């Protein structure tokens, strides 16, 4: 089975781990096509990173529209695919994106089947030309891999007639695992129980609620709470002003860090806060940071936005609260801060479940089975 994967995320070596494990299955020959350079959401220009010792071919190509997830376009894609001659083209992008349309055009010319990944969990009417691209891809593709059941429901609502197999996000448990964090805590001047947030600093991620909840808890000197926020985004200035007015040393802001450094900060948390807020155009799609935290044994306090409650119910490892409710968030955090034994128990239970269901090897096996079932 010769599979060509097209993925802008694979410009980063860590994001190739799923396909590395897929390529280790018997009979799989794999080509990974990714941008030669990519403008990250932080503004940093990334160059393609080859995964050392990877058992597949890698073909970084120049792209037009670097940094625009749905709007980039590969130069030389037709030539690369004709040279590899795949049995299947697998697009790790949304069905409405320009890379999906580009892959569709090549597949039609080469008479090859197409598969794609679905992360959209709301039924949206895409504007032109994205709506036309999506309809064409849904009409041609043989396989869709939604990351959650909500995403699968969107596909059914839009009339997709091919195979639908749920393939969730995964976590590299060789990277994300419990490890000492005393040195980092000391470096950052953290003390007491540390509530952490890591991700985009945007309104929909519920950072306003986190600030409000933290203020309630910081007012209790006996609780000994510290807050560590890692990331960048539009709310960075507001958060910096809030941190400056907090009790000295109790709130620390760290800018964006490389994904390979995320486990170091995760392990400095006693709790991960995920206070996401649903908007008319967005709700939490999966919650990858949730499984990354639990792989480190860090319990999660998450809102009931999107996939968060379903994921926590499935694997344990945390508690949920009603979104848009800072008092409920504060109460959930307080309960776990005051009970270190319970924190440790649910963190370990969540870690075991993530190792079993969401480790990269487990998810790669599910992807291999889905592709094999197509009888290419």
Secondary structure, DSSP 8 states (H G I E B T S, - for coil): -EEEEE-GGGGSGGGGHHHHHHHTSTT-EEEEEEESEEE-TTS-EEE----TT-SSEEEEE-EESTT-TTT-EETTHHHHHHHH--SEEEE-S-TTSHHHHHHHHHHHHHT-EEEEEE---S-----TTHHHHHHHHHHH-SEEEESSHHHHHHHHHTT--SEE------B-TTTSS----HHHHHHHT--SEEEEEES---GGGTHHHHHHHHHHHHT-TTT-EEEEEE--STTHHHHHHHHHHSSTTSEEEE----HHHHHHHHTT-SEEEE----BTTB-----HHHHHHHHTT-EEEEESSTTHHHHHHHH-SEEEE-TT-HHHHHHHHHHHHT-HHHHHHHHHHHHHHHHHHTBHHHHHHHHHHHHHTT--
